[in-house]
């Protein structure tokens, strides 16, 4: 924890602290901090600082680099170094302050968070300060004295004064220029290369020991230093002097202008209402196709081009749609690897997804694309990557996707971008830490994918795209099974509902055994027609044709003729030829039957088998006698064995080889009870851990309001418990615990460690960030998702949780 950061936080009022908490949701995530020292520890976390830094525009990063170079970087000195008025620097400094990435110290100088300082090894292309080299253990006092003599300095005395005098000469542009006037030929060109393209460069080590060379002269006068034989570095002060007094690092407070053209918002809205239902319907068709036969994977991983083309042909999608939807379905957990078949098959979540309303299905797909860590339509050397294969870019692709849509959302309403290159430049200004080469290759793919999903039309964001762009901070990552913050966002719900409002729910049936839908069909209508007929065309109008084979396929899946005709009549008027064909196929359906047998029961005694077949308690097994010594059961072998044993018989299982197969079974231990927080603040025990995981997102309390929590933090002030009192209270109140466990409980209070506890009634909980309150431990309970109070006298066990 940075003590300077904590000291600054203590000087802030509620408004200033509230802005930090609003800009840094990571600092207020569960378990939300209740003390300023805990808050400071979170704000200084290296990973959290880098995530916050990624969300800042280019001027903030340029200012941060300047702070690393300028000594005692006050706003006035920074403005002078950048060559701009101080008024242009102030708002961007305030933005750094509001993210707790920088703060002013007591003397007005800007301090940067440690993780920000570590991000740039060479800020502005400058090396380490002279002190770094002159104070190094590799430089002896004799070497320093020789350097001072080479610079024309009188013997200054001790090492500290020598370093100060040398730094004074090498940091003065005029004295350095006078020194260079006596340098060997080629010295200025050598040093300019380090000053502008350094600070670290490969060199010929032999020239640093050859008299008369520019390299040796530069090293002898402290202008270059060699950490190894073939590598040399230039100190920061020397490079700044060589760049000259007119040098000012880049500072771009204004975003690049994106050329725009006016568009018709109604046409954009219309295109959205065509694309959105198309996505849901095509996704359902694709998953239905994979349910018929698993989608095989290559030995190297991913789906081959041949399989992608096959699915595209069978479902009527083009290859780009197929690539994109396959990867979206995998991220949404609608499609997963089945180890037995060795291919991708639809999951149980797909069964639930297809029963949901259309707008909810669309949001599941958009949420998966929003956090997907691969680019389906990005071309590398003119070729697409392997579908569902590894993408080395990973999370950077998702960040680029969100940055592109966020930038598009900032364009004026009723306009579209006219220049893709200008858009990329603006995205880089908004998110400068993105890899520029990757951004250049991914931006076009993001736009193409957004167009297919109904998020972009005529090079302008649709209402659906704007709603999704506002959720960049809550996108989640690819490994999240679900992201309710995105899927249930009110604005996205409204936009997705309106995007699917124009779907067609009726069809025109013709006497030529066809059905025509003039517009985007609803998923339910498309599923019905796909079940009974064969699709012939897609587009502005979709056409299905009824055949003997298509109707028989529907009957094979358990549908009856009357049921099919009733469902078809609900979406349009059925002509007589279609009704005749359906009833004729149904009349001939089932002329040959095939029966499934669960298992076979054999015995040498026919009387015993006859007794088993007539047993009243075994009727649920569906037993049938095929031969005097052969009985078949419709139930599985395991269920049949259990039923026979429950009714006094002694059967044994037989393997396919005919050998008796008896194995020991492992007794599973019942899961421990878990605490949950029910609506209303009541605490209850949940025995089934799976149910607990399912309910966690529903019953967990949301993070507190940033400004309300800032008020509580300011009020808390310096009221933190002292460790001496912690041990005294725990030792006096937690009498059921041995000394070692009392110490562990003390660490929960003083250091915020995680631990598991058990109470007298058998309830268990995983706790952290505890405080002592009137004989109770007020700690964060992971199972409840909130702070709960646990009486110290009722805690009977404390164990480490890692």
C-alpha positions, 0 to 999 in steps of 0.5 A: 500500500502506498502511504502517500496515496492513503494520506491524500485519500484522507484529505478528500471530501465526499465529492472527490472520493465519490468520483474516484469510486465511480471511476474505479468500480474495481475498488468498490467491488465485493467485498466493498472496503470499509476503511480508507487503508483497504481502499488505498490497497485496492486502488494501488493494485497493479492489475487494477491500475493497468485496467484503469489506465487502459480506459484513459485517452491519449492526453492522460498517458502523455501527461503521465510520461511527462510526470516521469521525466520532469523533476518535481512535476508541478502543473506549471512545470509540466505545462512548460515542458509540454509547451502548452498553457497550464489551462490545457494541462489541468483538466487531464491532470484532474482526470488522472486524480479522479482515477487515483492514478496520480495525486498531488503531494504536500508541495504541489508536485504530481505523484504517480501510482507505482504501477503507472511508473513501471509501465514505461521503461523509457518514457518519451524514449528517454533513459534512466536519470544520471543518478542511476548510472553515477550511483551504481555499484559498478562505478568506483570513486576513481572512475568518478574522479576520472570522469570529473577530470575529463569534464574539466572539473577541479577535484570536488572531494567526496563521492556525493559532491562529485556526482552533483558536479558531474550531473550539473555539467551534463544537464546544462545544454550550454556546457554540454554544447561547449564540450561537444565542440571538442569531440571527435568527428562523428560524435554528434551523429552518434549521440543524436541517434541515442537521443532521438532513437534510443535510449538503448542501442546495440553498439560495437563494443570494440570501438568503446576501447579504441582510442580516438573513436566517438564511442570511447570519447562519449563513454569517457565523458559520461555521455554513454554507459554500457551495461554489457559489451554490445549495448550502450545507454544514454542518460535522460538529462543528456538526451534532453540537452541534445534534443534542445531547448525547443523540444516539447513532447507530443501533447494532443488534447484534441481528438482527431476529427472523424469525417462523417456523412449524414444518413437517414436514421429511419433506414438505419432502424429498418436495417436493424429490424431486418438483421437482428431477427435474422441473427437469432433465426440463423443461430437456431438453424446452425445449432439444430444442424449440429444437434443432428451430428457432432461438429468434428474438430481438427487434430490441431484444434478448431473447426476446419474450412470444409466443415464450415462450408458444409454447415453454411450450405446446409443452413443457408448461411454464408461462410462469414455468418457461419464462422461468427455464429459458431464462435459466438455460440461457443462463448455463450455456452450454447455449443460445447465439446462432447468428449464421447463423440469428439465434436461440438454439440448443443448444450442444455443451455441451448434447450433453455435458450430456444424456449426463451423469447426472441429478444432474450435470445438475441441479448445472449448472443450479443453478450457473448460477442461483446466479451469474445476474445477472438476475431472471427472475420479478421484476415491474416495474410489474406486468410481467416484464422481457424474457427474456434482455434487459438488466437494469440491476441486474446483479450486484446481483441475484445478490448479493441471491439469495445473501443471501436463501438465506444468511439462510434457511439460518440459520433453525432446522431444521424451521421456515419463515419466516412473514412475508416482510417480516420475512425481507427486514428480516433480509436487509438486516441481514445484507447492509446494502450491498444496495439496499433498493428492489431487495431489496424487489422481488427477494426475492419473485422469488428465493423463487419461483425457488428454489421452482421449482428445488426449493431451497425448499418450504413456505417452508423451504430443502430440503437442496439449498437449504442445500447451495447456500447454503453456496457463496455465497463461491464462486458466481463471476459470470455470465461464468464458463463453468463453476464447478467449485467449485460444481458439484463441491462434495461437499455439493451432490453428495450433496444432488443425488443424493438429490434425484433418487433418487425418479425413476421409471425404468419406465412402464405401457403400455396397450392404448389405445397410452398410457404412464403414469408415476406420479411424476417420470420420469427424464430418460432415460425421459422422453427415450425416451417423448418420442422415440416418443410424444406427451406428453398430460399432466404432473403427479403422473402423466405420460401419453404417447400413441403415434401413427403420426406419433410413431413415424415421427418416431423412425424418421426420426431413425435408430432402427429398429423392433426397437431401439425395441421393445427399449428400450420393453420395458426400461422396461415390458411392451409390449402387442400393439397397440403392437408391431403399430403400430410394426412396421407403421409401420416396414414402410412407412417408406422407400418413398421415398428422398432422397439427399444430394450433397456436390458435383458434379464436371464435365468435358468429357471423359467418359473422364476422368470415368470414370477418376476414378470408377474410381480406387481411391484415390478410393473414399472420396469415394463417387463416382457417375456420373450422366451421361457428363460429370457425377459426384457426390461424397458428400464436401464440395467442399473434401475432394473438391478436396483428394483429386483434387489429391493424386492428380495431377488439377488441379481448380478450385472453381466458385462457385454463379454458375458462375465459377471461385473461387480464393482465397489461404489464410492460413497459420496460425502454430503456437502457442508451447509452454506450460508446464503442471504435471502431477500429481507436480510435473513440468513439461511443454510443452503445444503446443495452447493449447485443450487447455491451457485445458481442462486448467487447471481440472483440473491447477492446484493449489488455494490453500494452507490459510489457517492453514498459509500464515499460518505461512509468512508469519510465518516469512518475516518481514522477509526480503525481497530488497533491490533492490540485491542483485536487480540484482547477482544478475541482472546476474551470472547472467542473462548471456544477456539484454541490459541492458534485459531484465535490468532488466525481470526485476528488476521481476518480483522487486522489483515483482511485474510480469508478464513473458513469458520464453523458455528455452534449450529453447524453452519459454515462460512468463508469470511474476510475483511472483518471488524469487531463490534460488541462481541461479534465479528462483522465480516464479509461472508462469501456465501451471503455476498454481504457483510454479516455478524458472527458472535465470537462466542459461537465460533467453534473452528477457524481454518485457513482458506486459500 
